[in-house]
Amino acid sequence: MANSQWISQTRQVASRSAALARAAGRSTAASAGVFLRDVGHGMLEVSHNTLALLGFLLAAAVLFVAGRADLRHEVETQTLGWLQARHEARLDPAVALAEELSEPDAIARATASDPKGLTRQQALVALWLARRYHVAPEPVSRLVQEAWEVGAKSGLDPTLILAVMAVESSFNPFAQSAVGAQGLMQVMTKVHNDKYEAFGGNHAAFDPVTNLRVGVQVLKECIARAGSLEAGLRYYVGAANLNEDGGYAGKVLSEQQALRLVASGKNVPLRSGIISVSAPAGGQGQAPAAAPKDEVSAPAAKAEQLRGLERVALLR
């Protein structure tokens, strides 16, 4: 009997303990749920307020930058630079190098013209000179076009201007003689530095068009000083006070005559040797025959040595 009572009491205690445990579990779960809900609502509220604050700050920054042109430009520059860097990072190295070296406006520096844009006379002369002196027709076309325009303004025959360039430099815009004559028309840059001031300085001597324009001014002054074309050419080469000019005037006049024939549509051999020419009106009669281009006589060498001093003395 006693055992039965003890067992019954034990069961009651166990039942009450289980009920208490279940109640404690439900209470704990409810408390945890309340806690988690409160924490979630709090975090949501904080996030909402933070986003609102960030939005407000961003709007204020945008308004501030929009009112400052310098800041807006800096931001745009930095953004563009960042995007460009990201773009280049994804490119092939060869493509990236090509893009880095590219310069779309470089064509503005090129001294060139399409021969198709020239008149018939100019095109004939340009193509003949290109073949004769082994240079590209596009830059020669630009020089021929310039010679026609400058010749009309200065009163000089464009074929004379081109002939001087041919004899002086063979159309090498970077040519320099032993005495310092530079460029297409071998102008004494240091002597005529005042003429280059209008073109930005002496380095413009190596710009073909500028050298042509300055050379025409010098040639015009020489002809005016000497009183005739042939004598003016002797002044130009610095041989006015020498017994002879090494055939310089004859070479120029011979080349000019060839260019005149080419311009008129005549077939002139590219390696024409000596072309007999007569001095134009106001000249000195029959001009000396021109020697072949590659031959340099002793008087010519002497004239080249003295031309610097002569030009300095005569053209100051």
DRENDREN-553201 format. One record per residue (C-alpha): residue in one letter; z, x, y. Coordinates in nm, 2 decimals, always signed. Example, Ala and Ser with C-alpha at 12.3 -4.5 7.8 and 13.67 -1.06 7.14 Angstrom:
<atoms>
{resn->a	w->+0.78	u->+1.23	v->-0.45} $
{resn->s	w->+0.71	u->+1.37	v->-0.11} $
</atoms>
This chain:
<atoms>
{resn->m	w->+0.00	u->+0.00	v->+0.00} $
{resn->a	w->+0.09	u->+0.28	v->+0.23} $
{resn->n	w->-0.23	u->+0.46	v->+0.16} $
{resn->s	w->-0.43	u->+0.14	v->+0.25} $
{resn->q	w->-0.26	u->+0.12	v->+0.58} $
{resn->w	w->-0.32	u->+0.49	v->+0.65} $
{resn->i	w->-0.68	u->+0.46	v->+0.58} $
{resn->s	w->-0.71	u->+0.15	v->+0.80} $
{resn->q	w->-0.54	u->+0.32	v->+1.09} $
{resn->t	w->-0.77	u->+0.62	v->+1.05} $
{resn->r	w->-1.07	u->+0.41	v->+1.06} $
{resn->q	w->-0.95	u->+0.23	v->+1.38} $
{resn->v	w->-0.88	u->+0.57	v->+1.55} $
{resn->a	w->-1.23	u->+0.69	v->+1.45} $
{resn->s	w->-1.39	u->+0.37	v->+1.58} $
{resn->r	w->-1.21	u->+0.40	v->+1.91} $
{resn->s	w->-1.30	u->+0.77	v->+1.94} $
{resn->a	w->-1.67	u->+0.69	v->+1.87} $
{resn->a	w->-1.66	u->+0.41	v->+2.13} $
{resn->l	w->-1.50	u->+0.64	v->+2.38} $
{resn->a	w->-1.76	u->+0.91	v->+2.31} $
{resn->r	w->-2.04	u->+0.66	v->+2.35} $
{resn->a	w->-1.89	u->+0.54	v->+2.68} $
{resn->a	w->-1.85	u->+0.89	v->+2.81} $
{resn->g	w->-2.21	u->+0.97	v->+2.71} $
{resn->r	w->-2.34	u->+0.67	v->+2.89} $
{resn->s	w->-2.13	u->+0.75	v->+3.19} $
{resn->t	w->-2.25	u->+1.11	v->+3.20} $
{resn->a	w->-2.62	u->+1.01	v->+3.16} $
{resn->a	w->-2.58	u->+0.76	v->+3.44} $
{resn->s	w->-2.42	u->+1.02	v->+3.66} $
{resn->a	w->-2.69	u->+1.28	v->+3.58} $
{resn->g	w->-2.96	u->+1.02	v->+3.66} $
{resn->v	w->-2.80	u->+0.94	v->+3.99} $
{resn->f	w->-2.78	u->+1.31	v->+4.07} $
{resn->l	w->-3.14	u->+1.38	v->+3.98} $
{resn->r	w->-3.26	u->+1.08	v->+4.18} $
{resn->d	w->-3.06	u->+1.20	v->+4.48} $
{resn->v	w->-3.20	u->+1.55	v->+4.45} $
{resn->g	w->-3.55	u->+1.43	v->+4.41} $
{resn->h	w->-3.53	u->+1.21	v->+4.71} $
{resn->g	w->-3.38	u->+1.49	v->+4.91} $
{resn->m	w->-3.65	u->+1.74	v->+4.81} $
{resn->l	w->-3.92	u->+1.48	v->+4.89} $
{resn->e	w->-3.76	u->+1.42	v->+5.23} $
{resn->v	w->-3.74	u->+1.79	v->+5.30} $
{resn->s	w->-4.10	u->+1.85	v->+5.19} $
{resn->h	w->-4.22	u->+1.56	v->+5.40} $
{resn->n	w->-4.04	u->+1.69	v->+5.71} $
{resn->t	w->-4.16	u->+2.04	v->+5.64} $
{resn->l	w->-4.52	u->+1.93	v->+5.62} $
{resn->a	w->-4.49	u->+1.73	v->+5.93} $
{resn->l	w->-4.35	u->+2.03	v->+6.11} $
{resn->l	w->-4.63	u->+2.26	v->+5.98} $
{resn->g	w->-4.88	u->+2.00	v->+6.09} $
{resn->f	w->-4.73	u->+1.98	v->+6.43} $
{resn->l	w->-4.72	u->+2.36	v->+6.47} $
{resn->l	w->-5.09	u->+2.39	v->+6.35} $
{resn->a	w->-5.20	u->+2.12	v->+6.60} $
{resn->a	w->-5.01	u->+2.30	v->+6.88} $
{resn->a	w->-5.17	u->+2.63	v->+6.78} $
{resn->v	w->-5.52	u->+2.48	v->+6.77} $
{resn->l	w->-5.47	u->+2.33	v->+7.11} $
{resn->f	w->-5.34	u->+2.66	v->+7.25} $
{resn->v	w->-5.62	u->+2.86	v->+7.11} $
{resn->a	w->-5.88	u->+2.61	v->+7.23} $
{resn->g	w->-5.75	u->+2.66	v->+7.58} $
{resn->r	w->-5.79	u->+3.04	v->+7.56} $
{resn->a	w->-6.15	u->+3.16	v->+7.53} $
{resn->d	w->-6.05	u->+3.51	v->+7.46} $
{resn->l	w->-5.82	u->+3.41	v->+7.17} $
{resn->r	w->-6.08	u->+3.17	v->+7.04} $
{resn->h	w->-6.34	u->+3.45	v->+7.04} $
{resn->e	w->-6.10	u->+3.69	v->+6.86} $
{resn->v	w->-6.01	u->+3.44	v->+6.59} $
{resn->e	w->-6.38	u->+3.36	v->+6.54} $
{resn->t	w->-6.46	u->+3.74	v->+6.51} $
{resn->q	w->-6.18	u->+3.80	v->+6.27} $
{resn->t	w->-6.27	u->+3.51	v->+6.06} $
{resn->l	w->-6.64	u->+3.61	v->+6.05} $
{resn->g	w->-6.54	u->+3.96	v->+5.96} $
{resn->w	w->-6.33	u->+3.84	v->+5.68} $
{resn->l	w->-6.60	u->+3.62	v->+5.54} $
{resn->q	w->-6.85	u->+3.90	v->+5.58} $
{resn->a	w->-6.62	u->+4.14	v->+5.39} $
{resn->r	w->-6.58	u->+3.89	v->+5.11} $
{resn->h	w->-6.95	u->+3.84	v->+5.10} $
{resn->e	w->-7.03	u->+4.21	v->+5.08} $
{resn->a	w->-6.76	u->+4.26	v->+4.81} $
{resn->r	w->-6.96	u->+4.03	v->+4.58} $
{resn->l	w->-7.30	u->+4.19	v->+4.66} $
{resn->d	w->-7.48	u->+4.45	v->+4.45} $
{resn->p	w->-7.42	u->+4.80	v->+4.61} $
{resn->a	w->-7.79	u->+4.85	v->+4.68} $
{resn->v	w->-7.81	u->+4.51	v->+4.85} $
{resn->a	w->-7.50	u->+4.58	v->+5.05} $
{resn->l	w->-7.63	u->+4.91	v->+5.17} $
{resn->a	w->-7.96	u->+4.74	v->+5.27} $
{resn->e	w->-7.78	u->+4.48	v->+5.47} $
{resn->e	w->-7.55	u->+4.74	v->+5.63} $
{resn->l	w->-7.85	u->+4.94	v->+5.75} $
{resn->s	w->-8.07	u->+4.65	v->+5.85} $
{resn->e	w->-8.15	u->+4.60	v->+6.22} $
{resn->p	w->-8.38	u->+4.30	v->+6.29} $
{resn->d	w->-8.43	u->+4.41	v->+6.65} $
{resn->a	w->-8.55	u->+4.76	v->+6.57} $
{resn->i	w->-8.91	u->+4.64	v->+6.61} $
{resn->a	w->-8.85	u->+4.62	v->+6.98} $
{resn->r	w->-8.82	u->+5.00	v->+6.99} $
{resn->a	w->-9.15	u->+5.06	v->+6.80} $
{resn->t	w->-9.44	u->+5.18	v->+7.01} $
{resn->a	w->-9.71	u->+5.00	v->+6.82} $
{resn->s	w->-9.98	u->+4.73	v->+6.87} $
{resn->d	w->-10.21	u->+4.55	v->+6.63} $
{resn->p	w->-10.56	u->+4.69	v->+6.68} $
{resn->k	w->-10.69	u->+4.33	v->+6.64} $
{resn->g	w->-10.52	u->+4.24	v->+6.97} $
{resn->l	w->-10.73	u->+4.50	v->+7.17} $
{resn->t	w->-11.06	u->+4.46	v->+7.34} $
{resn->r	w->-11.37	u->+4.58	v->+7.15} $
{resn->q	w->-11.39	u->+4.90	v->+7.35} $
{resn->q	w->-11.02	u->+4.97	v->+7.31} $
{resn->a	w->-11.02	u->+4.90	v->+6.93} $
{resn->l	w->-11.32	u->+5.13	v->+6.88} $
{resn->v	w->-11.14	u->+5.41	v->+7.06} $
{resn->a	w->-10.81	u->+5.35	v->+6.89} $
{resn->l	w->-10.95	u->+5.36	v->+6.54} $
{resn->w	w->-11.17	u->+5.66	v->+6.61} $
{resn->l	w->-10.87	u->+5.85	v->+6.75} $
{resn->a	w->-10.65	u->+5.75	v->+6.45} $
{resn->r	w->-10.90	u->+5.89	v->+6.21} $
{resn->r	w->-10.97	u->+6.20	v->+6.41} $
{resn->y	w->-10.61	u->+6.30	v->+6.46} $
{resn->h	w->-10.47	u->+6.16	v->+6.13} $
{resn->v	w->-10.22	u->+5.92	v->+6.30} $
{resn->a	w->-10.15	u->+5.55	v->+6.24} $
{resn->p	w->-10.38	u->+5.31	v->+6.42} $
{resn->e	w->-10.09	u->+5.09	v->+6.54} $
{resn->p	w->-9.91	u->+5.34	v->+6.77} $
{resn->v	w->-10.25	u->+5.48	v->+6.89} $
{resn->s	w->-10.35	u->+5.12	v->+6.97} $
{resn->r	w->-10.04	u->+5.09	v->+7.19} $
{resn->l	w->-10.13	u->+5.41	v->+7.37} $
{resn->v	w->-10.49	u->+5.31	v->+7.42} $
{resn->q	w->-10.38	u->+4.98	v->+7.56} $
{resn->e	w->-10.14	u->+5.15	v->+7.79} $
{resn->a	w->-10.40	u->+5.40	v->+7.90} $
{resn->w	w->-10.63	u->+5.12	v->+8.00} $
{resn->e	w->-10.36	u->+4.94	v->+8.20} $
{resn->v	w->-10.22	u->+5.26	v->+8.37} $
{resn->g	w->-10.57	u->+5.38	v->+8.43} $
{resn->a	w->-10.66	u->+5.06	v->+8.62} $
{resn->k	w->-10.35	u->+5.10	v->+8.84} $
{resn->s	w->-10.39	u->+5.47	v->+8.90} $
{resn->g	w->-10.77	u->+5.48	v->+8.94} $
{resn->l	w->-10.81	u->+5.72	v->+8.65} $
{resn->d	w->-11.06	u->+5.66	v->+8.37} $
{resn->p	w->-10.85	u->+5.57	v->+8.06} $
{resn->t	w->-11.07	u->+5.79	v->+7.84} $
{resn->l	w->-10.96	u->+6.08	v->+8.06} $
{resn->i	w->-10.59	u->+6.00	v->+8.00} $
{resn->l	w->-10.65	u->+5.98	v->+7.63} $
{resn->a	w->-10.85	u->+6.30	v->+7.63} $
{resn->v	w->-10.57	u->+6.49	v->+7.80} $
{resn->m	w->-10.33	u->+6.36	v->+7.54} $
{resn->a	w->-10.56	u->+6.46	v->+7.26} $
{resn->v	w->-10.60	u->+6.82	v->+7.39} $
{resn->e	w->-10.24	u->+6.86	v->+7.49} $
{resn->s	w->-10.06	u->+6.73	v->+7.18} $
{resn->s	w->-10.30	u->+6.58	v->+6.93} $
{resn->f	w->-10.10	u->+6.26	v->+6.98} $
{resn->n	w->-9.77	u->+6.41	v->+6.86} $
{resn->p	w->-9.50	u->+6.25	v->+7.09} $
{resn->f	w->-9.25	u->+6.51	v->+7.00} $
{resn->a	w->-9.47	u->+6.82	v->+7.08} $
{resn->q	w->-9.32	u->+7.10	v->+7.29} $
{resn->s	w->-9.49	u->+7.41	v->+7.41} $
{resn->a	w->-9.34	u->+7.76	v->+7.43} $
{resn->v	w->-9.28	u->+7.71	v->+7.81} $
{resn->g	w->-9.11	u->+7.37	v->+7.78} $
{resn->a	w->-9.40	u->+7.12	v->+7.83} $
{resn->q	w->-9.30	u->+6.81	v->+7.63} $
{resn->g	w->-9.44	u->+6.50	v->+7.48} $
{resn->l	w->-9.78	u->+6.35	v->+7.45} $
{resn->m	w->-9.92	u->+6.48	v->+7.78} $
{resn->q	w->-9.71	u->+6.80	v->+7.77} $
{resn->v	w->-9.53	u->+6.73	v->+8.10} $
{resn->m	w->-9.30	u->+7.00	v->+8.23} $
{resn->t	w->-8.99	u->+6.78	v->+8.20} $
{resn->k	w->-8.76	u->+7.01	v->+8.40} $
{resn->v	w->-9.01	u->+7.03	v->+8.68} $
{resn->h	w->-9.07	u->+6.66	v->+8.69} $
{resn->n	w->-8.72	u->+6.53	v->+8.62} $
{resn->d	w->-8.73	u->+6.33	v->+8.94} $
{resn->k	w->-9.02	u->+6.12	v->+8.79} $
{resn->y	w->-8.81	u->+6.05	v->+8.48} $
{resn->e	w->-8.52	u->+5.91	v->+8.68} $
{resn->a	w->-8.70	u->+5.58	v->+8.70} $
{resn->f	w->-8.71	u->+5.57	v->+8.32} $
{resn->g	w->-8.34	u->+5.66	v->+8.26} $
{resn->g	w->-8.35	u->+6.04	v->+8.24} $
{resn->n	w->-8.53	u->+6.34	v->+8.09} $
{resn->h	w->-8.49	u->+6.22	v->+7.73} $
{resn->a	w->-8.75	u->+5.95	v->+7.81} $
{resn->a	w->-9.00	u->+6.23	v->+7.79} $
{resn->f	w->-9.01	u->+6.17	v->+7.41} $
{resn->d	w->-9.09	u->+5.80	v->+7.46} $
{resn->p	w->-9.46	u->+5.79	v->+7.42} $
{resn->v	w->-9.53	u->+5.52	v->+7.68} $
{resn->t	w->-9.30	u->+5.69	v->+7.94} $
{resn->n	w->-9.45	u->+6.03	v->+7.88} $
{resn->l	w->-9.80	u->+5.88	v->+7.93} $
{resn->r	w->-9.70	u->+5.71	v->+8.26} $
{resn->v	w->-9.53	u->+6.03	v->+8.40} $
{resn->g	w->-9.82	u->+6.24	v->+8.28} $
{resn->v	w->-10.07	u->+6.02	v->+8.46} $
{resn->q	w->-9.87	u->+6.06	v->+8.78} $
{resn->v	w->-9.88	u->+6.44	v->+8.75} $
{resn->l	w->-10.25	u->+6.44	v->+8.66} $
{resn->k	w->-10.32	u->+6.21	v->+8.96} $
{resn->e	w->-10.13	u->+6.45	v->+9.19} $
{resn->c	w->-10.31	u->+6.75	v->+9.05} $
{resn->i	w->-10.66	u->+6.60	v->+9.11} $
{resn->a	w->-10.56	u->+6.49	v->+9.46} $
{resn->r	w->-10.43	u->+6.84	v->+9.54} $
{resn->a	w->-10.74	u->+7.02	v->+9.39} $
{resn->g	w->-11.00	u->+6.78	v->+9.53} $
{resn->s	w->-11.20	u->+6.74	v->+9.21} $
{resn->l	w->-11.14	u->+6.64	v->+8.85} $
{resn->e	w->-11.22	u->+6.98	v->+8.69} $
{resn->a	w->-11.01	u->+7.17	v->+8.94} $
{resn->g	w->-10.74	u->+6.91	v->+8.90} $
{resn->l	w->-10.74	u->+6.98	v->+8.52} $
{resn->r	w->-10.70	u->+7.35	v->+8.60} $
{resn->y	w->-10.40	u->+7.26	v->+8.81} $
{resn->y	w->-10.26	u->+7.04	v->+8.54} $
{resn->v	w->-10.28	u->+7.32	v->+8.27} $
{resn->g	w->-10.12	u->+7.57	v->+8.52} $
{resn->a	w->-10.43	u->+7.78	v->+8.55} $
{resn->a	w->-10.52	u->+7.72	v->+8.91} $
{resn->n	w->-10.46	u->+8.08	v->+9.01} $
{resn->l	w->-10.62	u->+8.23	v->+8.70} $
{resn->n	w->-10.97	u->+8.35	v->+8.66} $
{resn->e	w->-11.03	u->+8.11	v->+8.38} $
{resn->d	w->-10.83	u->+7.83	v->+8.20} $
{resn->g	w->-10.92	u->+7.92	v->+7.85} $
{resn->g	w->-11.17	u->+7.64	v->+7.83} $
{resn->y	w->-10.90	u->+7.37	v->+7.88} $
{resn->a	w->-11.10	u->+7.16	v->+8.14} $
{resn->g	w->-11.41	u->+7.18	v->+7.92} $
{resn->k	w->-11.21	u->+7.06	v->+7.61} $
{resn->v	w->-11.07	u->+6.77	v->+7.80} $
{resn->l	w->-11.41	u->+6.67	v->+7.95} $
{resn->s	w->-11.57	u->+6.71	v->+7.61} $
{resn->e	w->-11.31	u->+6.49	v->+7.45} $
{resn->q	w->-11.35	u->+6.23	v->+7.73} $
{resn->q	w->-11.73	u->+6.23	v->+7.68} $
{resn->a	w->-11.68	u->+6.17	v->+7.31} $
{resn->l	w->-11.44	u->+5.88	v->+7.38} $
{resn->r	w->-11.69	u->+5.73	v->+7.62} $
{resn->l	w->-11.96	u->+5.73	v->+7.36} $
{resn->v	w->-11.72	u->+5.58	v->+7.10} $
{resn->a	w->-11.62	u->+5.31	v->+7.35} $
{resn->s	w->-11.99	u->+5.23	v->+7.41} $
{resn->g	w->-12.04	u->+5.17	v->+7.04} $
{resn->k	w->-12.21	u->+5.51	v->+6.96} $
{resn->n	w->-12.14	u->+5.68	v->+6.63} $
{resn->v	w->-11.96	u->+6.00	v->+6.71} $
{resn->p	w->-11.86	u->+6.24	v->+6.42} $
{resn->l	w->-11.48	u->+6.28	v->+6.38} $
{resn->r	w->-11.51	u->+6.65	v->+6.37} $
{resn->s	w->-11.77	u->+6.69	v->+6.65} $
{resn->g	w->-11.78	u->+7.05	v->+6.75} $
{resn->i	w->-11.92	u->+7.11	v->+7.10} $
{resn->i	w->-12.02	u->+6.81	v->+7.32} $
{resn->s	w->-12.22	u->+6.91	v->+7.62} $
{resn->v	w->-12.08	u->+6.73	v->+7.93} $
{resn->s	w->-12.15	u->+6.72	v->+8.29} $
{resn->a	w->-11.88	u->+6.69	v->+8.55} $
{resn->p	w->-11.85	u->+6.35	v->+8.71} $
{resn->a	w->-11.94	u->+6.29	v->+9.08} $
{resn->g	w->-11.73	u->+6.51	v->+9.30} $
{resn->g	w->-11.69	u->+6.77	v->+9.02} $
{resn->q	w->-11.81	u->+7.13	v->+8.99} $
{resn->g	w->-12.13	u->+7.08	v->+8.80} $
{resn->q	w->-12.18	u->+7.17	v->+8.44} $
{resn->a	w->-11.84	u->+7.20	v->+8.26} $
{resn->p	w->-11.77	u->+7.47	v->+8.00} $
{resn->a	w->-11.85	u->+7.38	v->+7.65} $
{resn->a	w->-11.54	u->+7.28	v->+7.45} $
{resn->a	w->-11.44	u->+7.50	v->+7.16} $
{resn->p	w->-11.34	u->+7.35	v->+6.83} $
{resn->k	w->-10.99	u->+7.20	v->+6.83} $
{resn->d	w->-10.84	u->+7.45	v->+6.59} $
{resn->e	w->-10.96	u->+7.77	v->+6.77} $
{resn->v	w->-10.74	u->+7.93	v->+7.04} $
{resn->s	w->-10.90	u->+8.19	v->+7.26} $
{resn->a	w->-10.71	u->+8.48	v->+7.42} $
{resn->p	w->-10.75	u->+8.34	v->+7.77} $
{resn->a	w->-10.62	u->+8.01	v->+7.65} $
{resn->a	w->-10.31	u->+8.18	v->+7.51} $
{resn->k	w->-10.26	u->+8.36	v->+7.84} $
{resn->a	w->-10.30	u->+8.04	v->+8.03} $
{resn->e	w->-10.04	u->+7.88	v->+7.80} $
{resn->q	w->-9.79	u->+8.16	v->+7.87} $
{resn->l	w->-9.84	u->+8.13	v->+8.25} $
{resn->r	w->-9.87	u->+7.75	v->+8.27} $
{resn->g	w->-9.50	u->+7.69	v->+8.31} $
{resn->l	w->-9.46	u->+7.92	v->+8.61} $
{resn->e	w->-9.79	u->+7.79	v->+8.76} $
{resn->r	w->-9.68	u->+7.43	v->+8.73} $
{resn->v	w->-9.35	u->+7.50	v->+8.89} $
{resn->a	w->-9.51	u->+7.68	v->+9.18} $
{resn->l	w->-9.79	u->+7.43	v->+9.23} $
{resn->l	w->-9.62	u->+7.10	v->+9.18} $
{resn->r	w->-9.29	u->+7.14	v->+9.37} $
</atoms>
